[in-house]
Amino acid sequence: MPLDPRIDLDFADGTYTFALLLPQIIELEDACGYRDHDGNRRKRGIVAVYSDVLAGLGIQDGQLVAFPTGGKASASDCREVVRLGLIGGGMRPAEAVRLVGLYVDARPIIERWTLAAAILRAAIEGYEPPKKDQPAEKPAGGAPKKRRTPRRSSPTAG
């Protein structure tokens, strides 16, 4: 199965599809840009954004944890990843802005940081959903047939 840039994640009031497709990547690179020493606006590539978002995140005792001393991600970069990920996942832009305002802007930064990391990872590395348990195989001939027993007119009939 090919890897997919879309990922379904628990967010806000449910489970949503996030995806950074080319239109969202272009907008993200511009939104996460910077001004160079001459004051010119420069884009920042998605891989650089991903690198910064991953910096400072790690696994400890099986849990994703943040090590702020190594962090490079900006709160606005993470916010834009979430907003654009919702749009790329099929949400109308106005609804994405509303959800981000309610469930990202007013929440601890670690939540948007880890969410942004998952969305960017799917966009860059691809995502393969976990395989669902396969149902048990049926016998080759299908379900066993019931044997018919002849009806008797009475319990004592021959």
Secondary structure, DSSP 8 states (H G I E B T S, - for coil): ---BSEEEEEETTEEEEEE--HHHHHHHHHHT-EE-TTS-EE---HHHHHHHHHTTEEEETTEEEE-GGG----HHHHHHHHHHHHHHTT--HHHHHHHHHHHTTTS-HHHHHHHHHHHHHHHHH-B------------TTSS---------SSTT--
